[in-house]
Amino acid sequence: MENNVVKDHLTMTGILRWLEDNCTVKKTGEAFTLQDVQGYVRRRKLPEYLGGYKIVMKKNEYSKFYKLVEDNG
């Protein structure tokens, strides 16, 4: 079964804004930061309480983009 793309062509700042729009705050009650996003990208996945989406990187010689993908397995 193919994974479903939730959001495509995001920068790290785009992931941060997506989290702010869709998840409001972290489990701790604090606002999301770019450092949080960097950690999620390093782990290649959002925490389960944030949807558990896989983070897939697509880069070329000039930039890096990410997409959030449903983890179906």
Backbone atoms as SQL, in Angstrom:
CREATE TABLE atoms (id INTEGER PRIMARY KEY, chain TEXT, resi INTEGER, resn TEXT, atom TEXT, x REAL, y REAL, z REAL);
INSERT INTO atoms VALUES
  (1, 'A', 1, 'MET', 'N', 0.841, -1.186, 0.000),
  (2, 'A', 1, 'MET', 'CA', 0.000, 0.000, 0.000),
  (3, 'A', 1, 'MET', 'C', 0.881, 1.243, 0.000),
  (4, 'A', 2, 'GLU', 'N', 0.550, 2.206, -0.819),
  (5, 'A', 2, 'GLU', 'CA', 1.349, 3.418, -0.948),
  (6, 'A', 2, 'GLU', 'C', 1.014, 4.388, 0.184),
  (7, 'A', 3, 'ASN', 'N', 2.057, 5.063, 0.695),
  (8, 'A', 3, 'ASN', 'CA', 1.862, 6.075, 1.735),
  (9, 'A', 3, 'ASN', 'C', 1.199, 7.310, 1.143),
  (10, 'A', 4, 'ASN', 'N', 0.384, 7.973, 1.932),
  (11, 'A', 4, 'ASN', 'CA', -0.302, 9.178, 1.495),
  (12, 'A', 4, 'ASN', 'C', 0.464, 10.408, 1.946),
  (13, 'A', 5, 'VAL', 'N', 0.714, 11.317, 1.016),
  (14, 'A', 5, 'VAL', 'CA', 1.398, 12.566, 1.326),
  (15, 'A', 5, 'VAL', 'C', 0.396, 13.506, 1.974),
  (16, 'A', 6, 'VAL', 'N', 0.753, 13.989, 3.164),
  (17, 'A', 6, 'VAL', 'CA', -0.110, 14.921, 3.882),
  (18, 'A', 6, 'VAL', 'C', 0.197, 16.348, 3.433),
  (19, 'A', 7, 'LYS', 'N', 1.478, 16.654, 3.321),
  (20, 'A', 7, 'LYS', 'CA', 1.915, 17.984, 2.890),
  (21, 'A', 7, 'LYS', 'C', 3.233, 17.827, 2.162),
  (22, 'A', 8, 'ASP', 'N', 3.403, 18.530, 1.050),
  (23, 'A', 8, 'ASP', 'CA', 4.570, 18.363, 0.189),
  (24, 'A', 8, 'ASP', 'C', 5.285, 19.701, 0.003),
  (25, 'A', 9, 'HIS', 'N', 6.557, 19.656, -0.333),
  (26, 'A', 9, 'HIS', 'CA', 7.392, 20.819, -0.636),
  (27, 'A', 9, 'HIS', 'C', 7.461, 21.814, 0.526),
  (28, 'A', 10, 'LEU', 'N', 7.785, 21.328, 1.696),
  (29, 'A', 10, 'LEU', 'CA', 7.934, 22.175, 2.871),
  (30, 'A', 10, 'LEU', 'C', 9.409, 22.414, 3.177),
  (31, 'A', 11, 'THR', 'N', 9.728, 23.604, 3.611),
  (32, 'A', 11, 'THR', 'CA', 11.030, 23.868, 4.201),
  (33, 'A', 11, 'THR', 'C', 10.902, 23.574, 5.690),
  (34, 'A', 12, 'MET', 'N', 11.984, 23.705, 6.445),
  (35, 'A', 12, 'MET', 'CA', 11.858, 23.519, 7.903),
  (36, 'A', 12, 'MET', 'C', 10.919, 24.559, 8.501),
  (37, 'A', 13, 'THR', 'N', 10.999, 25.776, 8.007),
  (38, 'A', 13, 'THR', 'CA', 10.078, 26.814, 8.482),
  (39, 'A', 13, 'THR', 'C', 8.644, 26.465, 8.106),
  (40, 'A', 14, 'GLY', 'N', 8.459, 25.860, 6.940),
  (41, 'A', 14, 'GLY', 'CA', 7.126, 25.417, 6.532),
  (42, 'A', 14, 'GLY', 'C', 6.579, 24.345, 7.448),
  (43, 'A', 15, 'ILE', 'N', 7.427, 23.411, 7.869),
  (44, 'A', 15, 'ILE', 'CA', 6.993, 22.384, 8.825),
  (45, 'A', 15, 'ILE', 'C', 6.604, 23.045, 10.137),
  (46, 'A', 16, 'LEU', 'N', 7.393, 24.024, 10.576),
  (47, 'A', 16, 'LEU', 'CA', 7.080, 24.752, 11.812),
  (48, 'A', 16, 'LEU', 'C', 5.710, 25.419, 11.708),
  (49, 'A', 17, 'ARG', 'N', 5.458, 26.077, 10.609),
  (50, 'A', 17, 'ARG', 'CA', 4.153, 26.746, 10.435),
  (51, 'A', 17, 'ARG', 'C', 3.018, 25.736, 10.348),
  (52, 'A', 18, 'TRP', 'N', 3.260, 24.588, 9.701),
  (53, 'A', 18, 'TRP', 'CA', 2.243, 23.539, 9.620),
  (54, 'A', 18, 'TRP', 'C', 1.913, 23.029, 11.023),
  (55, 'A', 19, 'LEU', 'N', 2.945, 22.825, 11.842),
  (56, 'A', 19, 'LEU', 'CA', 2.721, 22.383, 13.222),
  (57, 'A', 19, 'LEU', 'C', 1.925, 23.422, 14.002),
  (58, 'A', 20, 'GLU', 'N', 2.270, 24.694, 13.845),
  (59, 'A', 20, 'GLU', 'CA', 1.547, 25.758, 14.553),
  (60, 'A', 20, 'GLU', 'C', 0.086, 25.799, 14.133),
  (61, 'A', 21, 'ASP', 'N', -0.183, 25.591, 12.853),
  (62, 'A', 21, 'ASP', 'CA', -1.557, 25.638, 12.343),
  (63, 'A', 21, 'ASP', 'C', -2.369, 24.399, 12.708),
  (64, 'A', 22, 'ASN', 'N', -1.716, 23.236, 12.753),
  (65, 'A', 22, 'ASN', 'CA', -2.445, 21.983, 12.914),
  (66, 'A', 22, 'ASN', 'C', -2.358, 21.357, 14.306),
  (67, 'A', 23, 'CYS', 'N', -1.356, 21.713, 15.068),
  (68, 'A', 23, 'CYS', 'CA', -1.162, 21.076, 16.371),
  (69, 'A', 23, 'CYS', 'C', -1.121, 22.075, 17.520),
  (70, 'A', 24, 'THR', 'N', -1.081, 23.353, 17.251),
  (71, 'A', 24, 'THR', 'CA', -1.093, 24.452, 18.205),
  (72, 'A', 24, 'THR', 'C', 0.135, 24.477, 19.113),
  (73, 'A', 25, 'VAL', 'N', 0.255, 23.554, 20.078),
  (74, 'A', 25, 'VAL', 'CA', 1.389, 23.552, 21.003),
  (75, 'A', 25, 'VAL', 'C', 1.890, 22.134, 21.246),
  (76, 'A', 26, 'LYS', 'N', 3.113, 22.057, 21.781),
  (77, 'A', 26, 'LYS', 'CA', 3.699, 20.763, 22.125),
  (78, 'A', 26, 'LYS', 'C', 3.008, 20.186, 23.355),
  (79, 'A', 27, 'LYS', 'N', 3.325, 18.948, 23.648),
  (80, 'A', 27, 'LYS', 'CA', 2.776, 18.260, 24.815),
  (81, 'A', 27, 'LYS', 'C', 3.042, 19.043, 26.102),
  (82, 'A', 28, 'THR', 'N', 4.172, 19.763, 26.127),
  (83, 'A', 28, 'THR', 'CA', 4.552, 20.546, 27.307),
  (84, 'A', 28, 'THR', 'C', 3.736, 21.829, 27.447),
  (85, 'A', 29, 'GLY', 'N', 2.978, 22.171, 26.409),
  (86, 'A', 29, 'GLY', 'CA', 2.209, 23.399, 26.434),
  (87, 'A', 29, 'GLY', 'C', 2.954, 24.579, 25.846),
  (88, 'A', 30, 'GLU', 'N', 4.210, 24.368, 25.470),
  (89, 'A', 30, 'GLU', 'CA', 5.020, 25.437, 24.891),
  (90, 'A', 30, 'GLU', 'C', 4.824, 25.491, 23.379),
  (91, 'A', 31, 'ALA', 'N', 5.181, 26.624, 22.809),
  (92, 'A', 31, 'ALA', 'CA', 5.102, 26.784, 21.356),
  (93, 'A', 31, 'ALA', 'C', 6.211, 25.983, 20.674),
  (94, 'A', 32, 'PHE', 'N', 5.957, 25.584, 19.435),
  (95, 'A', 32, 'PHE', 'CA', 6.975, 24.888, 18.655),
  (96, 'A', 32, 'PHE', 'C', 8.088, 25.858, 18.285),
  (97, 'A', 33, 'THR', 'N', 9.310, 25.323, 18.147),
  (98, 'A', 33, 'THR', 'CA', 10.453, 26.114, 17.719),
  (99, 'A', 33, 'THR', 'C', 11.113, 25.436, 16.527),
  (100, 'A', 34, 'LEU', 'N', 11.977, 26.166, 15.861),
  (101, 'A', 34, 'LEU', 'CA', 12.716, 25.589, 14.747),
  (102, 'A', 34, 'LEU', 'C', 13.630, 24.466, 15.230),
  (103, 'A', 35, 'GLN', 'N', 14.110, 24.562, 16.455),
  (104, 'A', 35, 'GLN', 'CA', 14.929, 23.486, 17.021),
  (105, 'A', 35, 'GLN', 'C', 14.121, 22.201, 17.171),
  (106, 'A', 36, 'ASP', 'N', 12.847, 22.308, 17.508),
  (107, 'A', 36, 'ASP', 'CA', 11.977, 21.130, 17.566),
  (108, 'A', 36, 'ASP', 'C', 11.906, 20.475, 16.189),
  (109, 'A', 37, 'VAL', 'N', 11.695, 21.292, 15.173),
  (110, 'A', 37, 'VAL', 'CA', 11.585, 20.779, 13.809),
  (111, 'A', 37, 'VAL', 'C', 12.888, 20.113, 13.392),
  (112, 'A', 38, 'GLN', 'N', 14.027, 20.708, 13.731),
  (113, 'A', 38, 'GLN', 'CA', 15.315, 20.102, 13.397),
  (114, 'A', 38, 'GLN', 'C', 15.443, 18.714, 14.019),
  (115, 'A', 39, 'GLY', 'N', 14.992, 18.569, 15.246),
  (116, 'A', 39, 'GLY', 'CA', 15.016, 17.261, 15.902),
  (117, 'A', 39, 'GLY', 'C', 14.112, 16.254, 15.205),
  (118, 'A', 40, 'TYR', 'N', 12.925, 16.688, 14.814),
  (119, 'A', 40, 'TYR', 'CA', 12.002, 15.788, 14.114),
  (120, 'A', 40, 'TYR', 'C', 12.595, 15.360, 12.773),
  (121, 'A', 41, 'VAL', 'N', 13.228, 16.301, 12.064),
  (122, 'A', 41, 'VAL', 'CA', 13.834, 15.982, 10.764),
  (123, 'A', 41, 'VAL', 'C', 14.972, 14.982, 10.953),
  (124, 'A', 42, 'ARG', 'N', 15.779, 15.167, 11.986),
  (125, 'A', 42, 'ARG', 'CA', 16.873, 14.212, 12.248),
  (126, 'A', 42, 'ARG', 'C', 16.330, 12.815, 12.516),
  (127, 'A', 43, 'ARG', 'N', 15.191, 12.740, 13.225),
  (128, 'A', 43, 'ARG', 'CA', 14.573, 11.437, 13.515),
  (129, 'A', 43, 'ARG', 'C', 13.722, 10.927, 12.357),
  (130, 'A', 44, 'ARG', 'N', 13.485, 11.819, 11.382),
  (131, 'A', 44, 'ARG', 'CA', 12.696, 11.504, 10.181),
  (132, 'A', 44, 'ARG', 'C', 11.242, 11.147, 10.489),
  (133, 'A', 45, 'LYS', 'N', 10.747, 11.675, 11.577),
  (134, 'A', 45, 'LYS', 'CA', 9.362, 11.371, 11.948),
  (135, 'A', 45, 'LYS', 'C', 8.871, 12.357, 13.001),
  (136, 'A', 46, 'LEU', 'N', 7.583, 12.706, 12.905),
  (137, 'A', 46, 'LEU', 'CA', 6.957, 13.489, 13.962),
  (138, 'A', 46, 'LEU', 'C', 6.555, 12.538, 15.086),
  (139, 'A', 47, 'PRO', 'N', 6.526, 13.015, 16.316),
  (140, 'A', 47, 'PRO', 'CA', 6.054, 12.159, 17.410),
  (141, 'A', 47, 'PRO', 'C', 4.615, 11.691, 17.157),
  (142, 'A', 48, 'GLU', 'N', 4.268, 10.570, 17.754),
  (143, 'A', 48, 'GLU', 'CA', 2.930, 9.993, 17.550),
  (144, 'A', 48, 'GLU', 'C', 1.819, 10.971, 17.942),
  (145, 'A', 49, 'TYR', 'N', 2.015, 11.734, 19.018),
  (146, 'A', 49, 'TYR', 'CA', 0.944, 12.649, 19.441),
  (147, 'A', 49, 'TYR', 'C', 0.747, 13.806, 18.455),
  (148, 'A', 50, 'LEU', 'N', 1.699, 13.975, 17.518),
  (149, 'A', 50, 'LEU', 'CA', 1.577, 14.996, 16.470),
  (150, 'A', 50, 'LEU', 'C', 1.183, 14.371, 15.128),
  (151, 'A', 51, 'GLY', 'N', 0.788, 13.124, 15.140),
  (152, 'A', 51, 'GLY', 'CA', 0.342, 12.448, 13.931),
  (153, 'A', 51, 'GLY', 'C', 1.247, 11.318, 13.482),
  (154, 'A', 52, 'GLY', 'N', 2.489, 11.296, 13.982),
  (155, 'A', 52, 'GLY', 'CA', 3.407, 10.231, 13.637),
  (156, 'A', 52, 'GLY', 'C', 3.815, 10.192, 12.173),
  (157, 'A', 53, 'TYR', 'N', 3.659, 11.316, 11.461),
  (158, 'A', 53, 'TYR', 'CA', 3.988, 11.353, 10.037),
  (159, 'A', 53, 'TYR', 'C', 5.489, 11.187, 9.818),
  (160, 'A', 54, 'LYS', 'N', 5.854, 10.435, 8.774),
  (161, 'A', 54, 'LYS', 'CA', 7.253, 10.335, 8.372),
  (162, 'A', 54, 'LYS', 'C', 7.636, 11.641, 7.684),
  (163, 'A', 55, 'ILE', 'N', 8.879, 12.045, 7.861),
  (164, 'A', 55, 'ILE', 'CA', 9.402, 13.227, 7.190),
  (165, 'A', 55, 'ILE', 'C', 10.384, 12.733, 6.136),
  (166, 'A', 56, 'VAL', 'N', 10.060, 12.995, 4.888),
  (167, 'A', 56, 'VAL', 'CA', 10.881, 12.541, 3.772),
  (168, 'A', 56, 'VAL', 'C', 11.548, 13.762, 3.152),
  (169, 'A', 57, 'MET', 'N', 12.883, 13.714, 3.033),
  (170, 'A', 57, 'MET', 'CA', 13.627, 14.835, 2.471),
  (171, 'A', 57, 'MET', 'C', 13.861, 14.627, 0.987),
  (172, 'A', 58, 'LYS', 'N', 13.692, 15.698, 0.249),
  (173, 'A', 58, 'LYS', 'CA', 14.032, 15.712, -1.168),
  (174, 'A', 58, 'LYS', 'C', 14.951, 16.917, -1.359),
  (175, 'A', 59, 'LYS', 'N', 16.180, 16.662, -1.779),
  (176, 'A', 59, 'LYS', 'CA', 17.091, 17.787, -1.943),
  (177, 'A', 59, 'LYS', 'C', 17.724, 17.760, -3.321),
  (178, 'A', 60, 'ASN', 'N', 18.151, 18.939, -3.719),
  (179, 'A', 60, 'ASN', 'CA', 18.953, 19.061, -4.914),
  (180, 'A', 60, 'ASN', 'C', 20.190, 19.854, -4.525),
  (181, 'A', 61, 'GLU', 'N', 20.961, 20.293, -5.473),
  (182, 'A', 61, 'GLU', 'CA', 22.203, 20.968, -5.115),
  (183, 'A', 61, 'GLU', 'C', 21.979, 22.345, -4.494),
  (184, 'A', 62, 'TYR', 'N', 20.777, 22.882, -4.572),
  (185, 'A', 62, 'TYR', 'CA', 20.515, 24.228, -4.076),
  (186, 'A', 62, 'TYR', 'C', 19.630, 24.300, -2.846),
  (187, 'A', 63, 'SER', 'N', 18.792, 23.314, -2.613),
  (188, 'A', 63, 'SER', 'CA', 17.840, 23.428, -1.505),
  (189, 'A', 63, 'SER', 'C', 17.388, 22.057, -1.012),
  (190, 'A', 64, 'LYS', 'N', 16.741, 22.095, 0.144),
  (191, 'A', 64, 'LYS', 'CA', 16.154, 20.892, 0.726),
  (192, 'A', 64, 'LYS', 'C', 14.674, 21.155, 0.961),
  (193, 'A', 65, 'PHE', 'N', 13.861, 20.222, 0.535),
  (194, 'A', 65, 'PHE', 'CA', 12.432, 20.280, 0.807),
  (195, 'A', 65, 'PHE', 'C', 12.030, 18.994, 1.502),
  (196, 'A', 66, 'TYR', 'N', 10.942, 19.070, 2.234),
  (197, 'A', 66, 'TYR', 'CA', 10.467, 17.927, 2.996),
  (198, 'A', 66, 'TYR', 'C', 9.005, 17.707, 2.674),
  (199, 'A', 67, 'LYS', 'N', 8.565, 16.473, 2.897),
  (200, 'A', 67, 'LYS', 'CA', 7.138, 16.211, 2.810),
  (201, 'A', 67, 'LYS', 'C', 6.755, 15.364, 4.021),
  (202, 'A', 68, 'LEU', 'N', 5.543, 15.553, 4.480),
  (203, 'A', 68, 'LEU', 'CA', 4.980, 14.774, 5.577),
  (204, 'A', 68, 'LEU', 'C', 4.141, 13.667, 4.951),
  (205, 'A', 69, 'VAL', 'N', 4.420, 12.447, 5.349),
  (206, 'A', 69, 'VAL', 'CA', 3.792, 11.277, 4.753),
  (207, 'A', 69, 'VAL', 'C', 3.184, 10.418, 5.847),
  (208, 'A', 70, 'GLU', 'N', 1.963, 9.945, 5.626),
  (209, 'A', 70, 'GLU', 'CA', 1.347, 9.026, 6.585),
  (210, 'A', 70, 'GLU', 'C', 2.191, 7.775, 6.680),
  (211, 'A', 71, 'ASP', 'N', 2.413, 7.299, 7.890),
  (212, 'A', 71, 'ASP', 'CA', 3.200, 6.096, 8.111),
  (213, 'A', 71, 'ASP', 'C', 2.247, 4.911, 8.183),
  (214, 'A', 72, 'ASN', 'N', 2.148, 4.167, 7.081),
  (215, 'A', 72, 'ASN', 'CA', 1.229, 3.034, 7.013),
  (216, 'A', 72, 'ASN', 'C', 1.901, 1.712, 7.325),
  (217, 'A', 73, 'GLY', 'N', 2.808, 1.718, 8.239),
  (218, 'A', 73, 'GLY', 'CA', 3.400, 0.435, 8.554),
  (219, 'A', 73, 'GLY', 'C', 4.721, 0.608, 9.113);
